[in-house]
Amino acid sequence: MDDYTIMLLAAGLKGCIGKGKRSPEVLAAALKQHHAIYFVAVGGIGALLSKCVKKVEEIAYEDLGTESIKKLWVEDFPAFVGCDINGGYIYE
C-alpha cells in the first residue's frame, strides 16, 4: 500500500488507518511533507472497529470493493497516532 499512499497523500489525503509499520519513504517524505497522520488500530478486532464507523462514503475505485478509497465518520474509534506530521513514529 505504501506505493499508493505516497500518491494519495500528494493528491490531498490527510489521514490513513493501518495496523503495521510504514516504509521510510512514506514516513520521511509523504506524511511529514503533506502534513498527514497515520493512525494505528489493533489488528484482529474488526467487529469492534466496525461498530465505531457511523457513516461511509466511497470516494474512488468503487470496483475494488473493500479496497476502494472511503471517507469514514467514526465515533470512539480505538486507534492511536502511529506517525505524526513532525515525523514522530511509534515503532521507533
ABEGO torsion letter per residue (X at the ends): XAAAAAAAAAAGBABBBBABBBBAAAAAAAAAAAGBBBBBBBBGAAAAAAAABABBBBABGAAAEAABBBBBBBBGBBBBBABBAAGBBAAX
